Amino acid sequence: MSYHIDTGLIKEKFVETSECPLCAIKKVAEEQFLHEFLNDAVMEDNTRIKVGKTGFCAQHFDMLFSRRNKLSVALQIGTRADKITHLFTPVSGVGAAKKRAAEIEKSLSGCAVCELVEESMVKYYKTVAQLFVREKNFIKTLLSCKGFCMHHYAELLKYSASAGFAAKQYLAALSSVQSKNFERIKTELKAFCDKHDYRRANEPLGTAETALPRTRIKFYGEKPE
């Protein structure tokens, strides 16, 4: 199971009004993988092996379960259940119990959907850097966007080497966009707080009215649906 990186999707999401275009891109990639896990992929040996090995996180289990094809979820989680049955055999002694506890905790740390989404997002981080080099119009698009959530900003920095010879200019552009929009959010938050001063009660809130939910995106990314 793989995800084709669509440069058109990057350009589309970077011109929207989102506080983080990469959160929007992630939702699209995540939706495709969820769809595949509920349809054709459920019968693929590689998919069943992957799910058996890593399972799903609680968030993606809930997202899969909320959809119509419950049988696909049951078949895959059943495969995972078979793989972890050994974790519930009897243990004797405190040392063995601690070791088993660690094994159980480790079994809960993986997610087949998370892994695929993250693999795709790494390709997007690299492609954004490459577009900065290849397409002059994209530089303007990047500089005009509203910045990123903290996690995705960090990821863009991490993969900035994909901009090659233009890496320094790319990093400068990223820093400029992020710092400018972080200051914008701070200003809107201040306006929201100031509005609660009785002396300014009649002043219009403007964009500050939605400052808190948008700050949530800037700090933590968009909430999963």
C-alpha positions as a Python dict, from the first residue, in 0.01 Angstrom:
ca = {
    (1, 'M'): (0, 0, 0),
    (2, 'S'): (149, 334, -104),
    (3, 'Y'): (46, 695, -152),
    (4, 'H'): (121, 895, -466),
    (5, 'I'): (253, 1239, -382),
    (6, 'D'): (37, 1494, -563),
    (7, 'T'): (208, 1830, -604),
    (8, 'G'): (-131, 1972, -698),
    (9, 'L'): (-259, 1887, -350),
    (10, 'I'): (32, 2078, -195),
    (11, 'K'): (-41, 2386, -406),
    (12, 'E'): (-412, 2362, -330),
    (13, 'K'): (-374, 2339, 47),
    (14, 'F'): (-105, 2607, 67),
    (15, 'V'): (-341, 2870, -76),
    (16, 'E'): (-627, 2788, 163),
    (17, 'T'): (-679, 2980, 487),
    (18, 'S'): (-577, 2695, 716),
    (19, 'E'): (-335, 2765, 1002),
    (20, 'C'): (-140, 2460, 879),
    (21, 'P'): (-165, 2336, 519),
    (22, 'L'): (26, 2022, 610),
    (23, 'C'): (-244, 1925, 860),
    (24, 'A'): (-491, 1952, 572),
    (25, 'I'): (-266, 1738, 350),
    (26, 'K'): (-230, 1481, 626),
    (27, 'K'): (-608, 1447, 648),
    (28, 'V'): (-627, 1367, 277),
    (29, 'A'): (-350, 1105, 300),
    (30, 'E'): (-503, 956, 615),
    (31, 'E'): (-845, 933, 452),
    (32, 'Q'): (-704, 737, 158),
    (33, 'F'): (-535, 484, 385),
    (34, 'L'): (-846, 442, 598),
    (35, 'H'): (-1048, 380, 282),
    (36, 'E'): (-798, 120, 162),
    (37, 'F'): (-790, -60, 496),
    (38, 'L'): (-1167, -94, 480),
    (39, 'N'): (-1179, -214, 120),
    (40, 'D'): (-941, -397, -116),
    (41, 'A'): (-638, -387, 113),
    (42, 'V'): (-808, -605, 374),
    (43, 'M'): (-759, -906, 145),
    (44, 'E'): (-392, -835, 70),
    (45, 'D'): (-147, -1061, 250),
    (46, 'N'): (101, -775, 306),
    (47, 'T'): (-165, -564, 472),
    (48, 'R'): (-284, -843, 700),
    (49, 'I'): (79, -918, 796),
    (50, 'K'): (141, -549, 874),
    (51, 'V'): (-175, -517, 1083),
    (52, 'G'): (-96, -844, 1260),
    (53, 'K'): (248, -713, 1348),
    (54, 'T'): (158, -358, 1458),
    (55, 'G'): (-220, -332, 1499),
    (56, 'F'): (-395, 5, 1516),
    (57, 'C'): (-375, 290, 1763),
    (58, 'A'): (-697, 372, 1949),
    (59, 'Q'): (-760, 680, 1735),
    (60, 'H'): (-740, 493, 1405),
    (61, 'F'): (-934, 195, 1539),
    (62, 'D'): (-1213, 438, 1630),
    (63, 'M'): (-1196, 606, 1289),
    (64, 'L'): (-1215, 270, 1111),
    (65, 'F'): (-1494, 144, 1336),
    (66, 'S'): (-1701, 460, 1275),
    (67, 'R'): (-1727, 369, 905),
    (68, 'R'): (-1970, 127, 745),
    (69, 'N'): (-1748, -176, 674),
    (70, 'K'): (-1730, -329, 1020),
    (71, 'L'): (-1634, -672, 880),
    (72, 'S'): (-1303, -541, 747),
    (73, 'V'): (-1218, -400, 1089),
    (74, 'A'): (-1314, -726, 1260),
    (75, 'L'): (-1104, -938, 1021),
    (76, 'Q'): (-796, -722, 1069),
    (77, 'I'): (-822, -678, 1444),
    (78, 'G'): (-884, -1052, 1465),
    (79, 'T'): (-551, -1110, 1292),
    (80, 'R'): (-388, -880, 1545),
    (81, 'A'): (-556, -1062, 1834),
    (82, 'D'): (-411, -1393, 1714),
    (83, 'K'): (-62, -1239, 1708),
    (84, 'I'): (-70, -1113, 2066),
    (85, 'T'): (-240, -1408, 2238),
    (86, 'H'): (97, -1524, 2372),
    (87, 'L'): (112, -1211, 2587),
    (88, 'F'): (-152, -1357, 2817),
    (89, 'T'): (10, -1688, 2905),
    (90, 'P'): (86, -1727, 3278),
    (91, 'V'): (402, -1571, 3421),
    (92, 'S'): (581, -1668, 3739),
    (93, 'G'): (791, -1427, 3937),
    (94, 'V'): (812, -1051, 3961),
    (95, 'G'): (1095, -1026, 3708),
    (96, 'A'): (899, -1216, 3443),
    (97, 'A'): (590, -1008, 3519),
    (98, 'K'): (779, -682, 3462),
    (99, 'K'): (919, -815, 3137),
    (100, 'R'): (572, -922, 3022),
    (101, 'A'): (430, -583, 3120),
    (102, 'A'): (691, -413, 2903),
    (103, 'E'): (603, -644, 2613),
    (104, 'I'): (235, -560, 2647),
    (105, 'E'): (306, -187, 2656),
    (106, 'K'): (524, -222, 2347),
    (107, 'S'): (245, -408, 2167),
    (108, 'L'): (25, -101, 2214),
    (109, 'S'): (276, 144, 2065),
    (110, 'G'): (240, 61, 1697),
    (111, 'C'): (-21, 148, 1434),
    (112, 'A'): (-31, 36, 1071),
    (113, 'V'): (-221, 349, 964),
    (114, 'C'): (9, 587, 1155),
    (115, 'E'): (315, 432, 993),
    (116, 'L'): (177, 467, 640),
    (117, 'V'): (58, 823, 700),
    (118, 'E'): (396, 924, 840),
    (119, 'E'): (580, 764, 547),
    (120, 'S'): (365, 969, 309),
    (121, 'M'): (410, 1288, 509),
    (122, 'V'): (789, 1256, 489),
    (123, 'K'): (751, 1253, 111),
    (124, 'Y'): (537, 1566, 133),
    (125, 'Y'): (794, 1747, 352),
    (126, 'K'): (1061, 1671, 94),
    (127, 'T'): (838, 1766, -199),
    (128, 'V'): (757, 2106, -47),
    (129, 'A'): (1131, 2176, -32),
    (130, 'Q'): (1177, 2057, -390),
    (131, 'L'): (890, 2273, -516),
    (132, 'F'): (1060, 2575, -356),
    (133, 'V'): (1358, 2507, -583),
    (134, 'R'): (1176, 2400, -899),
    (135, 'E'): (885, 2643, -922),
    (136, 'K'): (923, 3019, -870),
    (137, 'N'): (548, 3061, -826),
    (138, 'F'): (554, 2825, -530),
    (139, 'I'): (794, 3053, -342),
    (140, 'K'): (525, 3321, -346),
    (141, 'T'): (265, 3063, -241),
    (142, 'L'): (480, 2954, 54),
    (143, 'L'): (547, 3310, 167),
    (144, 'S'): (175, 3391, 149),
    (145, 'C'): (50, 3096, 354),
    (146, 'K'): (-46, 3124, 721),
    (147, 'G'): (242, 2916, 853),
    (148, 'F'): (227, 2574, 1017),
    (149, 'C'): (152, 2392, 1337),
    (150, 'M'): (462, 2345, 1549),
    (151, 'H'): (502, 1977, 1464),
    (152, 'H'): (483, 2026, 1090),
    (153, 'Y'): (711, 2329, 1104),
    (154, 'A'): (969, 2113, 1281),
    (155, 'E'): (930, 1842, 1017),
    (156, 'L'): (981, 2091, 733),
    (157, 'L'): (1301, 2208, 904),
    (158, 'K'): (1414, 1848, 950),
    (159, 'Y'): (1385, 1770, 577),
    (160, 'S'): (1509, 2106, 448),
    (161, 'A'): (1809, 1936, 286),
    (162, 'S'): (1570, 1834, 7),
    (163, 'A'): (1594, 2196, -115),
    (164, 'G'): (1954, 2119, -213),
    (165, 'F'): (2160, 2424, -307),
    (166, 'A'): (1868, 2650, -206),
    (167, 'A'): (1841, 2509, 146),
    (168, 'K'): (1950, 2833, 316),
    (169, 'Q'): (1699, 3041, 122),
    (170, 'Y'): (1432, 2782, 192),
    (171, 'L'): (1503, 2788, 564),
    (172, 'A'): (1491, 3166, 564),
    (173, 'A'): (1152, 3156, 393),
    (174, 'L'): (1015, 2901, 639),
    (175, 'S'): (1138, 3102, 935),
    (176, 'S'): (991, 3423, 794),
    (177, 'V'): (649, 3268, 734),
    (178, 'Q'): (632, 3095, 1070),
    (179, 'S'): (752, 3386, 1283),
    (180, 'K'): (523, 3634, 1104),
    (181, 'N'): (217, 3415, 1155),
    (182, 'F'): (305, 3326, 1512),
    (183, 'E'): (315, 3698, 1588),
    (184, 'R'): (-22, 3732, 1416),
    (185, 'I'): (-170, 3465, 1640),
    (186, 'K'): (-22, 3634, 1950),
    (187, 'T'): (-174, 3966, 1846),
    (188, 'E'): (-515, 3805, 1796),
    (189, 'L'): (-493, 3633, 2133),
    (190, 'K'): (-412, 3965, 2299),
    (191, 'A'): (-711, 4125, 2126),
    (192, 'F'): (-931, 3841, 2251),
    (193, 'C'): (-809, 3895, 2607),
    (194, 'D'): (-840, 4273, 2582),
    (195, 'K'): (-1201, 4233, 2470),
    (196, 'H'): (-1283, 4102, 2817),
    (197, 'D'): (-1183, 4436, 2970),
    (198, 'Y'): (-1511, 4618, 3033),
    (199, 'R'): (-1362, 4935, 2886),
    (200, 'R'): (-1336, 4760, 2548),
    (201, 'A'): (-1655, 4557, 2566),
    (202, 'N'): (-1809, 4739, 2268),
    (203, 'E'): (-1508, 4706, 2040),
    (204, 'P'): (-1542, 4453, 1753),
    (205, 'L'): (-1349, 4128, 1795),
    (206, 'G'): (-1284, 4074, 1427),
    (207, 'T'): (-1053, 3777, 1360),
    (208, 'A'): (-972, 3754, 1731),
    (209, 'E'): (-1308, 3585, 1784),
    (210, 'T'): (-1162, 3257, 1655),
    (211, 'A'): (-813, 3311, 1797),
    (212, 'L'): (-827, 3028, 2053),
    (213, 'P'): (-924, 2741, 1818),
    (214, 'R'): (-672, 2861, 1563),
    (215, 'T'): (-405, 2885, 1832),
    (216, 'R'): (-488, 2523, 1916),
    (217, 'I'): (-397, 2433, 1557),
    (218, 'K'): (-75, 2635, 1569),
    (219, 'F'): (38, 2458, 1887),
    (220, 'Y'): (-97, 2106, 1841),
    (221, 'G'): (-221, 2066, 1484),
    (222, 'E'): (-574, 2000, 1369),
    (223, 'K'): (-787, 1762, 1573),
    (224, 'P'): (-873, 1430, 1404),
    (225, 'E'): (-1231, 1403, 1287),
}
